[in-house]
Amino acid sequence: MIKYTTILKKFREQGEKTGWTYIEVPAELAQQLKPNNKKSFRVKITLDEVPFEGVAMIPMGKGDFIMAINAGMRKAIRKQKGDTVAVSVSIDEKGYELNADFVACLEDEPKASEFFYSLPKGHQNYFSKWIESAKTIETKTKRITNSIIYLSSGLGYGEMILGLKKEL
């Protein structure tokens, strides 16, 4: 486990990370968790005494990592960009499980399923987390449908989100 204090930051323009609020994990601390690792992995974190599981540590180059701090997490700790936060981090052995309804629908669509499972695990998780963030069953159903349509066409999460924005 590592413990440190850091500041919540926000990306201005950083490709798919644009607008993300995040915390940095310096290389020397990340190496204490998972020596010689340069890939994303799941962790359990505590921010100001509030615990969260299944958080992704994302590599940013030169051994440094970041962790996205979403709106729900910021609300729970009552902090925003620029605020200082106490952080405890340990490896989450459980890992992230894909949304069961989405997986069941993928089984019925071989083309979408084949493309989906060819994507890196982190990209698969984008679809699942987007689906899980729906507040109503109608929105969840629409998101599963859109995901299957785009995956069947060989398009990933980023392309899907851009395509859906263009439809609006």
C-alpha positions as CSV (number, residue, x, y, z in Angstrom):
1,M,0.0,0.0,0.0
2,I,1.2,3.5,-0.7
3,K,0.0,6.7,0.9
4,Y,0.6,10.3,-0.2
5,T,-1.1,13.7,-0.6
6,T,-1.7,15.2,-4.0
7,I,-3.8,17.8,-5.8
8,L,-6.8,17.1,-8.1
9,K,-6.0,18.2,-11.6
10,K,-8.1,18.4,-14.8
11,F,-7.1,17.9,-18.4
12,R,-7.8,20.7,-20.8
13,E,-7.1,19.0,-24.1
14,Q,-5.7,15.4,-24.0
15,G,-7.5,13.4,-26.7
16,E,-10.0,11.0,-25.1
17,K,-9.0,12.3,-21.6
18,T,-10.1,15.9,-22.3
19,G,-12.1,17.2,-19.3
20,W,-11.1,14.4,-17.0
21,T,-10.4,15.2,-13.4
22,Y,-7.5,13.1,-12.1
23,I,-4.7,12.6,-9.7
24,E,-1.1,11.8,-10.5
25,V,0.8,8.8,-9.2
26,P,4.5,9.5,-9.6
27,A,6.7,6.6,-11.0
28,E,8.5,6.0,-7.7
29,L,5.1,5.3,-5.9
30,A,3.7,3.3,-8.8
31,Q,6.7,1.1,-8.7
32,Q,6.1,0.3,-5.1
33,L,2.7,-1.2,-6.0
34,K,3.7,-3.1,-9.2
35,P,7.4,-3.0,-9.9
36,N,8.4,-2.8,-13.6
37,N,4.8,-2.5,-14.7
38,K,3.9,-0.1,-17.6
39,K,0.3,-1.1,-18.2
40,S,-3.0,-0.1,-16.7
41,F,-4.1,-2.0,-13.7
42,R,-6.9,-1.9,-11.1
43,V,-6.5,-0.5,-7.6
44,K,-8.5,0.1,-4.4
45,I,-8.1,3.7,-3.3
46,T,-9.1,5.8,-0.3
47,L,-9.5,9.5,-0.9
48,D,-9.8,11.5,2.3
49,E,-11.0,8.4,4.2
50,V,-13.6,7.5,1.5
51,P,-12.9,4.1,-0.1
52,F,-13.3,3.2,-3.8
53,E,-12.7,-0.1,-5.6
54,G,-11.9,-1.0,-9.2
55,V,-10.2,2.3,-10.1
56,A,-7.8,2.2,-13.1
57,M,-4.2,3.3,-12.8
58,I,-3.4,4.5,-16.3
59,P,0.2,4.9,-17.6
60,M,1.2,8.3,-18.8
61,G,4.8,7.7,-19.8
62,K,8.2,7.7,-18.0
63,G,6.7,5.4,-15.3
64,D,4.1,7.9,-14.1
65,F,0.4,7.0,-13.8
66,I,-2.9,8.8,-13.3
67,M,-6.2,7.8,-11.8
68,A,-9.4,9.4,-13.1
69,I,-11.6,10.8,-10.3
70,N,-15.1,10.9,-11.6
71,A,-18.0,13.1,-10.5
72,G,-19.4,10.5,-8.1
73,M,-16.0,10.2,-6.4
74,R,-15.6,14.0,-6.2
75,K,-19.0,14.4,-4.8
76,A,-18.3,11.8,-2.1
77,I,-15.1,13.6,-1.0
78,R,-16.6,17.1,-1.6
79,K,-13.6,18.2,-3.6
80,Q,-12.9,19.6,-7.1
81,K,-9.9,20.6,-9.3
82,G,-7.2,22.3,-7.3
83,D,-8.1,20.8,-4.0
84,T,-5.6,18.7,-2.0
85,V,-6.6,15.1,-1.2
86,A,-5.1,12.4,1.0
87,V,-4.6,9.1,-1.0
88,S,-4.1,5.5,-0.1
89,V,-3.6,3.0,-2.9
90,S,-3.4,-0.8,-3.0
91,I,-3.8,-3.3,-5.8
92,D,-7.4,-4.5,-6.4
93,E,-7.0,-8.3,-7.0
94,K,-10.7,-8.6,-7.9
95,G,-10.5,-6.6,-11.1
96,Y,-13.4,-5.2,-13.1
97,E,-16.3,-7.3,-14.3
98,L,-18.1,-6.4,-17.5
99,N,-21.8,-5.6,-17.4
100,A,-23.7,-8.9,-17.5
101,D,-26.6,-7.6,-19.7
102,F,-24.1,-6.3,-22.2
103,V,-22.1,-9.6,-22.3
104,A,-25.4,-11.5,-22.8
105,C,-26.3,-9.3,-25.8
106,L,-22.8,-9.7,-27.2
107,E,-23.3,-13.5,-27.2
108,D,-26.2,-13.0,-29.6
109,E,-24.1,-10.9,-32.1
110,P,-21.0,-12.9,-33.2
111,K,-19.5,-10.0,-35.3
112,A,-19.8,-7.5,-32.5
113,S,-18.5,-10.0,-30.0
114,E,-15.5,-10.9,-32.0
115,F,-14.5,-7.3,-32.5
116,F,-15.2,-6.4,-28.8
117,Y,-13.0,-9.2,-27.5
118,S,-10.2,-8.2,-29.9
119,L,-10.0,-4.8,-28.1
120,P,-7.7,-4.2,-25.2
121,K,-9.4,-4.9,-21.8
122,G,-9.4,-1.2,-20.9
123,H,-11.3,-0.4,-24.1
124,Q,-13.8,-3.1,-23.4
125,N,-14.3,-1.6,-20.0
126,Y,-15.2,1.8,-21.5
127,F,-18.3,0.3,-23.1
128,S,-19.3,-1.5,-20.0
129,K,-18.8,1.5,-17.7
130,W,-20.7,3.7,-20.1
131,I,-23.6,1.3,-20.0
132,E,-23.5,1.0,-16.2
133,S,-23.6,4.8,-15.8
134,A,-27.1,4.9,-17.3
135,K,-29.6,6.2,-14.8
136,T,-32.7,4.5,-16.3
137,I,-33.4,1.1,-17.9
138,E,-34.4,2.9,-21.1
139,T,-31.0,4.6,-21.3
140,K,-29.1,1.4,-20.4
141,T,-31.0,-0.5,-23.2
142,K,-30.2,2.3,-25.7
143,R,-26.6,2.2,-24.8
144,I,-26.3,-1.5,-25.1
145,T,-28.0,-1.3,-28.5
146,N,-25.7,1.5,-29.7
147,S,-22.6,-0.4,-28.5
148,I,-23.6,-3.6,-30.4
149,I,-24.3,-1.6,-33.6
150,Y,-21.0,0.2,-33.5
151,L,-19.0,-2.9,-32.5
152,S,-20.7,-4.9,-35.4
153,S,-19.3,-2.2,-37.7
154,G,-15.8,-2.6,-36.3
155,L,-15.8,0.7,-34.5
156,G,-14.5,1.2,-30.9
157,Y,-15.8,3.3,-28.0
158,G,-14.2,6.6,-29.2
159,E,-15.7,6.3,-32.6
160,M,-19.1,5.4,-31.2
161,I,-19.2,8.4,-28.9
162,L,-18.1,10.8,-31.7
163,G,-20.8,9.2,-34.0
164,L,-23.5,9.6,-31.4
165,K,-22.6,13.2,-30.8
166,K,-22.9,13.9,-34.5
167,E,-26.4,12.4,-34.5
168,L,-27.6,15.0,-32.0
